[in-house]
Amino acid sequence: TQDASSHLQQQAKTIARQIKLTTSITLRVASDSDTDGPMVMGLLRPLIILPASFERELTKEQQRLALLHEMMHVKRGDLWAAAAMMGFRLLNWPTPLIHWAWPRFRADQEAACDASVLRLTGETARADYAETLLTAARVFAAPSTHTGRASPTSGIGRSLSLHHPVKERLMILG
């Protein structure tokens, strides 16, 4: 990975001030094009990984909304909640219900984060935010150029089927 551009670094600082985020976040750009993203990771030192084509594929407003979404995960403590759920899942691995609940838990986290972003940006950003989700689903989780198929971990590279997570998020946005 490499450091994000100065424009993105400045954008992240502006967003951090806007949402009153006290945690320092590092922005990195993936060195390969097969990265699903953007995504945030790291409990103690959050790191946002951006796809190599992030600045090329998204408009400035879409970049801002995508960064805001990832930073909102940090602000809301979603990584800590996911880590706790993973621990609970490990302790209860023989129970099928816990494995059934995991993707629903993550979908709920994404929906709650979407709602937080829209509360902050207002109703006027709803269409831009929906377009950002669609663009990210289309571009960043598209089939791999190396294998010709989507990443098995993303679930986004598939078509927007009836129960696709991005489709459900868009339906919630209304």
Residue pairs with C-beta under 8 A, 6 or more apart in sequence:
1 28
1 29
1 30
1 31
1 49
2 28
2 29
2 31
3 9
3 27
3 28
3 29
4 12
4 27
4 28
4 29
4 50
5 29
5 55
7 55
8 27
8 50
8 54
8 55
8 63
8 67
9 27
11 63
11 64
11 67
12 25
12 27
12 48
12 67
12 71
15 21
15 64
15 67
15 68
15 71
16 25
16 71
18 68
18 120
19 68
19 71
19 72
19 75
19 120
20 75
21 71
21 74
21 75
23 46
23 74
23 75
24 45
24 46
25 40
25 46
25 47
25 48
25 71
25 74
26 45
26 46
26 47
26 48
27 47
27 48
27 50
27 67
28 47
28 48
28 49
28 50
29 49
29 50
29 51
29 52
29 54
30 37
30 49
30 50
30 51
30 52
31 52
32 52
33 51
33 52
33 53
33 145
34 144
34 145
34 146
34 151
35 49
35 51
35 52
35 140
36 51
36 140
36 141
36 151
36 153
36 154
36 156
37 49
37 50
37 51
37 54
37 140
38 48
38 49
38 50
38 51
38 54
38 66
38 67
38 69
38 70
38 136
38 140
39 48
39 49
39 70
40 46
40 47
40 48
40 49
40 70
40 71
40 73
40 74
40 79
41 47
41 49
41 79
42 79
43 79
43 80
43 83
46 74
46 79
48 67
48 70
48 71
51 57
51 139
51 140
53 139
53 140
54 63
54 66
54 140
55 63
57 135
57 139
57 140
58 66
58 132
58 135
58 136
58 139
61 128
61 132
62 128
62 131
62 132
62 135
65 117
65 121
65 125
65 128
65 129
65 132
66 132
66 136
68 117
68 120
68 121
69 113
69 114
69 117
69 132
72 113
72 116
72 117
72 120
73 79
73 109
73 113
75 116
76 112
76 113
76 116
78 109
78 112
78 113
81 109
82 105
82 106
82 109
85 102
85 105
88 98
89 98
89 99
89 102
92 98
93 99
103 165
107 165
107 168
107 169
110 165
110 169
111 168
111 169
111 172
114 129
114 133
114 169
114 172
114 173
115 172
117 125
117 129
118 125
118 126
118 129
118 173
121 129
126 173
126 174
129 173
130 170
130 173
133 166
133 169
133 170
133 173
134 166
134 170
136 156
137 156
137 160
137 166
140 156
141 150
141 151
141 154
141 155
141 156
141 157
142 150
142 157
143 149
143 150
143 157
144 150
144 151
149 157
150 156
150 157
150 158
151 157
155 164
155 165
156 164
156 165
156 166
158 164
160 166
160 167
161 167
